[in-house]
Amino acid sequence: MIGVMMNTRALMELIVINIGFELGIIPKSVFFMLVFMAVVTTYVTTPALRRLVRSSELAHDYLKSEFAGRVERPQLGAGAEA
């Protein structure tokens, strides 16, 4: 899970990519690919992390947390109105 969470640190990656592009070390096509990958991996991190947490031993503690109560979709169950 730590590896997944490290993908959210794309800001530093974008700074280094930009410097490399400005110095002429990275061509325009490679610059685009690296920026695209930084944005996509940052965007995908949250859903991937939620899926990993739900299938781990942390699932019970996560679902009881205040954070999960705010961000998880309400599930229809006993006592819920449809």
ZIURKA-V595118 format. One record per residue. N is the residue number from 1. RES is the residue in one letter. PSI is psi in whole degrees, -180 to 180 (* if undefined). OMEGA is omega in whole degrees, -180 to 180 (999 if undefined). D_CENTER is the distance of its C-alpha to the mean C-alpha in Angstrom with 1 decimal. Layout:
n res psi omega d_center
N RES PSI OMEGA D_CENTER
N RES PSI OMEGA D_CENTER
//
This chain:
n res psi omega d_center
1 M -30 179 10.9
2 I -39 178 11.3
3 G -39 178 10.6
4 V -43 -178 7.1
5 M -26 180 6.6
6 M -20 178 8.6
7 N -17 -179 6.4
8 T -4 -179 5.6
9 R 41 -176 9.4
10 A -16 -179 10.1
11 L -46 179 12.9
12 M -40 178 15.2
13 E -43 -180 14.7
14 L -37 178 15.6
15 I -46 -179 18.6
16 V -42 178 19.9
17 I -44 -180 19.6
18 N -42 178 21.4
19 I -44 178 24.1
20 G -38 178 24.6
21 F -44 -180 25.1
22 E -31 178 27.5
23 L -5 179 29.5
24 G 11 180 29.9
25 I -34 -177 28.3
26 I 123 177 25.5
27 P 164 -175 26.9
28 K -41 -178 25.6
29 S -41 178 24.4
30 V -38 177 22.4
31 F -47 179 21.0
32 F -46 -179 19.8
33 M -43 -179 18.1
34 L -40 177 16.4
35 V -44 179 15.2
36 F -46 180 14.1
37 M -38 179 12.1
38 A -44 -179 10.4
39 V -45 -178 9.5
40 V -46 -178 8.6
41 T -33 176 6.3
42 T -41 -180 4.5
43 Y -37 -176 5.0
44 V -17 -174 4.5
45 T -46 -176 1.8
46 T -52 178 3.7
47 P -38 180 6.5
48 A -42 -180 6.7
49 L -42 177 6.9
50 R -42 -180 9.3
51 R -41 179 11.2
52 L -41 -179 11.7
53 V -41 -179 12.8
54 R -29 -179 15.1
55 S 16 -180 16.8
56 S -179 178 17.5
57 E -9 179 20.1
58 L -5 -173 17.9
59 A -44 -178 17.7
60 H -47 180 20.9
61 D -39 180 20.0
62 Y -47 -177 16.6
63 L -25 177 18.4
64 K -13 -175 21.1
65 S 156 178 19.0
66 E -37 179 19.4
67 F -48 -179 15.7
68 A -35 178 15.6
69 G -30 -180 18.8
70 R -35 -171 17.4
71 V -25 -180 14.2
72 E 146 177 15.3
73 R 137 177 17.6
74 P 135 180 21.2
75 Q 137 178 22.8
76 L 128 -180 26.4
77 G -159 -179 28.6
78 A 129 178 31.9
79 G -1 -180 33.0
80 A 144 179 30.5
81 E 139 -180 32.0
82 A * 999 31.1
//
